[in-house]
Amino acid sequence: MTYDFDLFVIGAGSGGVRAARFAAGYGARVAVAESRYLGGTCVNVGCVPKKLLVYGAHFADDFEQAQGFGWSVGEAKFDWPTLITNKNREIERLNGIYRNLLVNSGVTLLEGHARIVDDHSVELDGKRYSAKHILIATGGWPHIPEVPGHEHAIGSNEVFFLQQLPKRVLVIGGGYIAVEFASIFNGLGSHTSLLYRGDLFLRGFDNAVRNHLQEELTKHGVDLQFNSDIARIDKQADGSLLATLKDGRKLEADCIFYATGRRPMLDNLGLENTHVELDERGYIKVDAKYQSSTPSILAIGDVIGRVQLTPVALAEGMAVARRLFKPEEYRTVDYQTIPTAVFSLPNIGTVGLSEEQAREEGYRVQVFESRFRPMKLTLTESQERTLMKLVVDADTDRVLGCHMVGPEAGEIVQGLAIALKAGATKQIFDETIGVHPTAAEEFVTMRTPVSS
C-alpha cells in the first residue's frame, strides 16, 4: 500500500521534532502536526523560560554579594513585565528556529489538531492523511487537584505569563518545578511559601541533597511547610486568595501556584479508534522499540511516562528515526546514569545512584562527602554552603553516584556524567588533577569516606 507519509508525527516538541528531522534526513517522507506551539513544553512553558527566570532571580544575590568586592550598586529595582517581555521575545525567536529546522529538513509542517482515525490514518482540519507509521509525541499537561476553588489557582502553563509579580505566593508541590519556582519567586522579592504534603521534597533524590537544599532554602527566606496540603481556596473581596489547609490553618496569598505533577496529553487524540493500550497510570504502553500495542503507532517522551526529561525525549526520537529508516545506525536508549539538574537557588546536579538506592540494590557502599562555603562568598555576608557527595561501590571502587548542591551544579555534573558513563572508579577520581581554585576540584580531592 502507498501512504502519503512514511512517518506522521503528532507533536512538535523536543522528541517529535528530533524524530521528524532525523527521519527526513534519512530520506523518509515526514509530516509533523502541532496544535499549540513549536518546541513543546520545554521551549515554551518549561525548561527554557524557567531557566531565564532563574537567572533573573539570582541577581538579587549578585547585587548583595557585590558589596563585599567593593561595588556600590545603589538601590536595585526589579520590573517583572520587563523580564516577561524579554522572555517572550526569546521564546518567539526559538519558535522560529524550530520552524526553520523542520522546514529546512524537508518535513511537512501542519499546524492544527491531529486526531488518529485508524492504525494508519490521521485527520487534521477536515483532511485525512495516511502514514505507514504514526508517532505520538504530544507531551504532558499540568495537573491541578480539583479541590474546591481550584479554578482560582494557576499551573505551570500560566505562571510564565503573569502580568505582575505577586507579593505573596503559595507554591504547592515537592518536585522539580515546585522548588525551582519557590526559588524564583523568593529571589524576585515575593513572600514565598512552599507547601508539600510529604515529609520532605524531591522524593527519589539523595537524602543528603534533600536535607541540604531544605537548609539553604530556609536560609534564603523561603517558608517551607511540609506535611501540608490545601483543602479549599476562596477568593476574597479584595481579590486575594484564602487557602484553607487540611489541618484547619488559613493562609492568604495573591497567587496560588500548583506544581503537583503532569499527566500525558492524550485529549481528543482518537486513541479509541485504535487498539493502543494505556498503563495503570494513563501513559501509553510501549515496548523497547517504542511501539504501542498497535505496531504502526509509536510513542515517545512524556506520554510514555519513563524518564520525563527533554534530553531523554530527544534520544528516544533519534532512536525511533534510526530504527525505522537507518537501522544500521540504530542503538537503544540507555536509561541508566542519566544526569539531571534542578535549577533551584542553589542548584542541584546529580547523576547515578543515590546512597539510598545503592544500598537498596545491595551494594556495599562508601560515601564521600564535603560541605563548604564557596570561595566567592568568603568576602560576603552570605552563609550559603555547597554540598558535594560521591557514592562508591566498596567492592569494585566504581563511582555509582555524584551529587551536588551549589552554584553551577548542573554544569559541573554534566562533565562527571561522562566519567560515570565510562565506569570511572574512585581511584581515577583521586588520580585526576583538579582545577584550582574551583569548587569542582572538590570532587577529585575527597579522600576519606564519611560512612561505609
C-alpha positions as CSV (number, residue, x, y, z in Angstrom):
1,M,0.0,0.0,0.0
2,T,1.1,3.5,-0.8
3,Y,0.9,6.0,2.1
4,D,1.0,9.9,2.0
5,F,3.9,9.8,4.5
6,D,6.3,7.3,5.9
7,L,6.1,8.9,9.3
8,F,3.4,11.2,10.7
9,V,4.5,12.8,14.0
10,I,1.8,14.3,16.3
11,G,3.5,16.9,18.5
12,A,6.4,19.3,17.6
13,G,8.1,19.2,21.0
14,S,11.7,18.1,21.6
15,G,11.1,14.4,20.9
16,G,8.8,14.9,17.9
17,V,11.0,17.4,16.2
18,R,14.1,15.3,16.6
19,A,12.4,12.2,15.3
20,A,11.0,14.1,12.3
21,R,14.2,15.9,11.4
22,F,16.3,12.7,11.5
23,A,13.7,10.6,9.7
24,A,13.5,13.2,6.9
25,G,17.3,13.3,6.8
26,Y,17.3,9.6,6.2
27,G,15.1,10.0,3.2
28,A,11.7,9.4,4.7
29,R,8.5,11.4,3.8
30,V,7.6,13.0,7.1
31,A,4.8,15.3,8.4
32,V,4.6,16.9,11.8
33,A,1.3,18.2,13.3
34,E,1.3,20.8,16.1
35,S,-1.8,22.5,17.6
36,R,-0.1,24.8,20.1
37,Y,3.5,25.9,19.9
38,L,6.6,24.7,18.2
39,G,9.2,23.4,20.6
40,G,6.8,21.9,23.0
41,T,6.7,22.3,26.8
42,C,10.5,22.7,27.2
43,V,10.8,25.7,24.9
44,N,7.6,27.5,25.7
45,V,6.4,26.7,29.2
46,G,9.2,24.6,30.7
47,C,13.0,24.4,30.9
48,V,14.0,27.4,28.7
49,P,11.8,30.2,30.1
50,K,12.2,28.7,33.6
51,K,16.0,29.0,33.4
52,L,15.7,32.6,32.2
53,L,13.6,33.4,35.3
54,V,16.1,31.6,37.5
55,Y,18.8,33.8,36.0
56,G,16.7,36.8,36.8
57,A,16.1,35.7,40.4
58,H,19.8,35.2,41.0
59,F,20.6,38.8,40.5
60,A,19.3,39.6,44.0
61,D,22.2,37.6,45.4
62,D,24.6,39.0,42.9
63,F,23.8,42.6,43.9
64,E,24.1,41.9,47.6
65,Q,27.4,40.0,47.2
66,A,29.0,42.6,45.0
67,Q,29.4,44.9,48.0
68,G,31.9,42.6,49.6
69,F,34.1,43.1,46.5
70,G,34.0,46.9,46.7
71,W,31.0,47.6,44.4
72,S,28.3,50.1,45.3
73,V,25.4,49.4,43.1
74,G,22.8,51.6,44.7
75,E,19.2,50.6,45.2
76,A,18.3,47.7,43.0
77,K,14.8,47.7,41.5
78,F,13.1,44.8,39.7
79,D,10.5,45.1,37.0
80,W,8.6,41.8,36.3
81,P,6.9,43.0,33.0
82,T,10.4,43.7,31.5
83,L,11.6,40.2,32.3
84,I,8.4,38.6,30.9
85,T,8.5,40.7,27.7
86,N,12.1,39.9,27.1
87,K,11.5,36.2,27.9
88,N,8.6,36.1,25.4
89,R,10.7,37.7,22.7
90,E,13.4,35.0,23.2
91,I,10.7,32.2,23.1
92,E,9.3,33.6,19.8
93,R,12.8,33.5,18.4
94,L,13.2,29.9,19.4
95,N,9.8,29.1,17.8
96,G,11.1,30.4,14.6
97,I,14.3,28.4,14.8
98,Y,12.2,25.2,15.3
99,R,10.1,26.1,12.3
100,N,13.1,26.5,10.2
101,L,14.7,23.3,11.5
102,L,11.6,21.4,10.4
103,V,11.0,23.1,7.0
104,N,14.7,23.1,6.0
105,S,14.8,19.3,6.8
106,G,12.1,18.7,4.3
107,V,9.4,18.0,6.8
108,T,5.8,18.9,6.1
109,L,4.6,21.1,8.9
110,L,0.8,21.0,9.6
111,E,-0.4,23.5,12.2
112,G,-3.6,22.2,13.8
113,H,-5.0,19.5,16.0
114,A,-4.4,16.0,14.6
115,R,-6.6,13.1,15.5
116,I,-6.0,9.4,14.8
117,V,-8.7,7.8,12.7
118,D,-7.3,4.3,12.4
119,D,-4.0,2.5,12.6
120,H,-2.6,4.3,9.5
121,S,-4.7,7.5,9.2
122,V,-4.7,10.9,10.8
123,E,-7.3,13.7,10.3
124,L,-6.5,17.4,10.6
125,D,-8.7,20.3,9.7
126,G,-11.1,18.0,7.9
127,K,-8.4,16.4,5.7
128,R,-7.2,12.8,6.1
129,Y,-3.6,11.8,5.8
130,S,-2.3,8.2,5.6
131,A,1.0,7.1,7.1
132,K,3.0,3.9,7.4
133,H,4.0,4.9,11.0
134,I,2.3,7.3,13.4
135,L,4.4,8.7,16.2
136,I,2.7,10.2,19.3
137,A,4.9,12.9,20.9
138,T,2.3,15.1,22.5
139,G,4.0,15.6,25.8
140,G,2.4,16.3,29.2
141,W,0.0,18.8,30.8
142,P,-0.1,20.2,34.3
143,H,-2.3,18.5,36.8
144,I,-4.1,20.6,39.3
145,P,-6.1,18.7,42.0
146,E,-9.8,19.5,41.9
147,V,-10.1,21.0,45.4
148,P,-13.0,23.4,45.9
149,G,-11.8,26.7,44.4
150,H,-9.1,25.2,42.3
151,E,-10.1,27.5,39.4
152,H,-8.5,30.4,41.3
153,A,-5.1,28.7,41.2
154,I,-2.6,28.5,38.3
155,G,-0.3,25.8,36.9
156,S,3.0,25.9,35.1
157,N,1.3,27.0,31.8
158,E,0.0,30.2,33.3
159,V,2.9,31.1,35.6
160,F,5.1,32.3,32.8
161,F,2.6,34.8,31.7
162,L,1.6,36.5,35.0
163,Q,1.2,40.2,34.3
164,Q,2.6,41.3,37.7
165,L,4.8,39.7,40.2
166,P,2.6,38.6,43.1
167,K,3.6,39.9,46.6
168,R,2.6,36.7,48.3
169,V,2.8,33.3,46.7
170,L,1.9,29.8,47.8
171,V,3.7,27.1,45.7
172,I,2.1,23.7,46.1
173,G,4.2,20.6,45.4
174,G,7.5,18.9,46.1
175,G,9.1,18.2,42.8
176,Y,11.5,20.0,40.4
177,I,9.0,22.7,39.3
178,A,7.9,23.5,42.9
179,V,11.3,24.0,44.3
180,E,12.5,25.9,41.3
181,F,9.6,28.4,41.3
182,A,9.8,28.8,45.1
183,S,13.4,30.0,44.4
184,I,12.3,32.2,41.5
185,F,9.5,34.0,43.4
186,N,11.6,34.3,46.6
187,G,14.6,35.6,44.6
188,L,12.5,38.2,42.9
189,G,11.1,39.5,46.1
190,S,7.8,37.7,46.7
191,H,6.9,36.4,50.1
192,T,7.0,32.7,49.2
193,S,5.7,29.6,51.0
194,L,6.2,26.1,49.6
195,L,3.6,23.6,50.8
196,Y,4.2,19.9,50.3
197,R,2.0,17.0,51.6
198,G,5.1,14.8,52.4
199,D,7.8,14.9,55.0
200,L,10.4,16.4,52.6
201,F,10.5,17.5,49.0
202,L,12.3,15.9,46.0
203,R,11.4,12.3,46.7
204,G,13.9,10.0,44.9
205,F,16.9,12.3,45.3
206,D,19.7,11.5,47.6
207,N,18.6,12.3,51.2
208,A,21.7,14.4,51.8
209,V,20.8,16.6,48.8
210,R,17.2,17.0,50.0
211,N,18.2,17.9,53.5
212,H,20.9,20.3,52.3
213,L,18.5,22.1,50.0
214,Q,16.0,22.4,52.8
215,E,18.6,24.2,54.9
216,E,19.6,26.5,52.1
217,L,16.1,27.5,51.0
218,T,15.3,28.3,54.7
219,K,18.4,30.5,54.9
220,H,17.2,32.3,51.8
221,G,13.9,33.0,53.4
222,V,11.6,30.5,51.7
223,D,8.8,29.4,54.1
224,L,8.8,25.6,53.9
225,Q,5.7,23.9,55.2
226,F,5.8,20.1,54.9
227,N,3.0,17.7,55.7
228,S,0.7,20.5,54.5
229,D,-2.0,20.4,51.8
230,I,-4.8,22.7,50.7
231,A,-8.4,21.7,51.3
232,R,-10.1,24.6,49.6
233,I,-9.4,28.0,48.0
234,D,-11.6,31.0,48.3
235,K,-11.4,34.3,46.5
236,Q,-11.8,37.3,48.8
237,A,-13.5,40.7,48.2
238,D,-10.1,42.4,47.6
239,G,-9.1,39.9,45.0
240,S,-6.6,38.0,47.3
241,L,-6.9,34.2,47.8
242,L,-7.5,32.4,51.1
243,A,-6.2,28.9,51.3
244,T,-7.7,26.6,54.0
245,L,-5.4,23.8,54.8
246,K,-6.5,20.3,55.7
247,D,-5.2,20.9,59.2
248,G,-7.6,23.9,59.5
249,R,-4.9,26.6,59.1
250,K,-5.7,29.5,56.8
251,L,-3.1,31.2,54.5
252,E,-3.6,34.4,52.5
253,A,-1.9,34.8,49.1
254,D,-2.1,36.8,45.9
255,C,-1.2,33.8,43.8
256,I,-1.5,30.0,44.4
257,F,0.7,28.0,42.0
258,Y,0.2,24.3,41.7
259,A,3.3,22.2,40.7
260,T,1.8,18.9,41.5
261,G,2.8,16.7,38.6
262,R,1.8,16.3,34.9
263,R,-0.4,13.9,33.0
264,P,0.1,12.6,29.5
265,M,-1.6,14.9,27.0
266,L,-3.9,12.5,25.1
267,D,-7.0,14.6,24.9
268,N,-9.1,14.1,21.8
269,L,-6.3,12.2,20.1
270,G,-8.5,9.4,18.8
271,L,-6.9,6.5,20.6
272,E,-10.4,4.9,21.0
273,N,-10.1,4.3,17.2
274,T,-7.1,2.0,17.7
275,H,-6.0,-0.8,20.0
276,V,-3.4,1.3,21.7
277,E,-3.3,0.4,25.4
278,L,-2.6,2.6,28.4
279,D,-0.9,1.5,31.6
280,E,-2.5,1.9,35.1
281,R,-1.1,5.5,35.3
282,G,-2.7,6.6,32.0
283,Y,0.5,6.5,29.9
284,I,0.8,4.8,26.5
285,K,2.3,1.3,26.9
286,V,5.2,0.8,24.6
287,D,7.9,-1.9,24.1
288,A,11.6,-1.5,23.8
289,K,11.1,-0.2,20.3
290,Y,8.6,2.4,21.4
291,Q,5.8,0.5,19.6
292,S,2.4,0.6,21.2
293,S,0.1,-2.4,21.2
294,T,-0.8,-1.2,17.7
295,P,2.6,-1.8,15.9
296,S,2.1,1.1,13.4
297,I,1.6,3.6,16.2
298,L,4.6,4.5,18.3
299,A,5.1,6.9,21.3
300,I,8.0,8.7,23.0
301,G,8.6,11.3,25.6
302,D,6.3,12.3,28.4
303,V,3.3,10.3,27.1
304,I,5.1,7.0,27.9
305,G,6.0,8.0,31.4
306,R,9.5,6.7,31.6
307,V,12.1,9.5,32.3
308,Q,10.4,12.8,31.7
309,L,13.4,14.9,30.7
310,T,13.9,16.8,27.4
311,P,17.3,15.1,26.6
312,V,15.6,11.7,27.1
313,A,12.8,12.6,24.6
314,L,15.5,13.7,22.2
315,A,17.3,10.4,22.5
316,E,14.1,8.4,22.1
317,G,13.1,10.4,19.0
318,M,16.5,9.7,17.4
319,A,16.2,6.0,18.3
320,V,12.8,5.8,16.5
321,A,14.1,7.6,13.4
322,R,17.2,5.4,13.2
323,R,15.3,2.1,13.8
324,L,12.7,2.8,11.1
325,F,14.8,4.5,8.5
326,K,18.5,3.9,9.2
327,P,18.7,0.6,11.1
328,E,22.4,0.2,10.6
329,E,22.9,3.1,13.0
330,Y,20.2,2.1,15.5
331,R,21.1,1.8,19.1
332,T,18.8,1.6,22.2
333,V,18.4,4.4,24.7
334,D,20.3,3.7,27.9
335,Y,18.2,4.8,30.8
336,Q,21.0,4.3,33.3
337,T,23.2,7.1,34.6
338,I,21.1,9.9,33.3
339,P,22.3,13.3,34.6
340,T,19.8,15.9,35.7
341,A,19.7,19.3,37.3
342,V,17.2,21.2,39.5
343,F,17.6,24.9,39.0
344,S,16.6,25.9,42.5
345,L,18.8,28.5,44.2
346,P,21.2,27.0,44.9
347,N,21.2,24.5,42.0
348,I,21.2,20.7,42.3
349,G,23.2,18.5,39.9
350,T,23.0,14.7,40.2
351,V,23.9,11.6,38.2
352,G,23.8,7.9,39.1
353,L,22.5,6.3,42.2
354,S,21.6,8.0,45.5
355,E,23.1,6.5,48.6
356,E,19.7,5.1,49.5
357,Q,19.2,3.5,46.0
358,A,22.7,1.9,46.1
359,R,22.0,0.3,49.5
360,E,18.6,-0.9,48.3
361,E,20.2,-2.5,45.3
362,G,22.6,-4.4,47.5
363,Y,25.9,-2.5,47.0
364,R,28.4,-2.3,49.9
365,V,28.7,1.5,49.9
366,Q,31.3,4.0,50.7
367,V,30.2,7.6,50.9
368,F,32.5,10.6,50.4
369,E,31.0,14.0,51.2
370,S,32.2,17.6,51.5
371,R,30.3,20.7,52.7
372,F,31.9,24.1,52.4
373,R,31.4,27.8,51.9
374,P,32.3,28.6,48.4
375,M,35.3,30.9,47.8
376,K,33.2,33.6,46.1
377,L,31.2,34.0,49.3
378,T,34.2,34.4,51.7
379,L,34.2,38.2,51.2
380,T,30.4,38.5,51.7
381,E,27.9,38.0,54.5
382,S,26.3,35.0,52.7
383,Q,26.3,31.8,54.7
384,E,25.3,29.6,51.8
385,R,27.2,26.2,51.8
386,T,27.8,23.8,48.9
387,L,27.4,20.1,49.2
388,M,29.3,17.5,47.1
389,K,28.9,13.8,47.5
390,L,30.2,10.6,45.9
391,V,28.6,7.2,46.3
392,V,31.1,4.4,45.7
393,D,30.9,0.6,45.4
394,A,33.3,-0.5,48.1
395,D,33.9,-3.9,46.3
396,T,34.8,-2.6,42.9
397,D,35.7,1.0,43.7
398,R,33.3,2.2,40.9
399,V,31.6,5.5,41.5
400,L,27.9,4.9,41.5
401,G,26.6,8.4,42.0
402,C,27.7,12.0,42.1
403,H,25.5,14.7,43.8
404,M,26.0,18.4,44.2
405,V,24.0,21.3,45.7
406,G,25.6,24.6,44.9
407,P,26.4,27.2,42.2
408,E,26.5,25.8,38.6
409,A,25.9,22.3,39.9
410,G,24.3,21.2,36.6
411,E,27.4,22.5,34.6
412,I,29.8,20.6,36.9
413,V,27.8,17.3,37.0
414,Q,27.4,17.2,33.2
415,G,31.2,16.5,32.9
416,L,31.1,14.0,35.7
417,A,28.3,12.1,34.0
418,I,30.8,11.2,31.2
419,A,33.1,9.7,33.9
420,L,30.3,7.6,35.4
421,K,29.1,6.5,32.0
422,A,32.6,5.3,31.3
423,G,32.7,3.4,34.6
424,A,35.2,5.5,36.4
425,T,36.5,4.3,39.8
426,K,37.2,6.4,42.9
427,Q,40.9,5.8,42.2
428,I,40.5,7.5,38.8
429,F,38.8,10.4,40.5
430,D,41.7,10.6,43.1
431,E,44.3,10.5,40.3
432,T,42.7,13.3,38.4
433,I,44.4,16.6,38.9
434,G,41.9,19.3,40.0
435,V,41.5,22.8,38.5
436,H,42.4,25.2,41.3
437,P,40.8,27.2,42.7
438,T,37.4,25.9,41.8
439,A,34.5,24.2,43.6
440,A,34.6,21.4,41.1
441,E,38.0,20.2,42.2
442,E,36.5,19.0,45.4
443,F,35.1,16.0,43.5
444,V,38.7,14.8,43.0
445,T,40.1,15.7,46.4
446,M,37.7,13.8,48.7
447,R,39.9,11.1,50.3
448,T,38.2,9.9,53.5
449,P,34.8,8.3,53.5
450,V,32.3,9.7,55.9
451,S,30.4,6.4,56.1
452,S,30.6,2.9,54.7
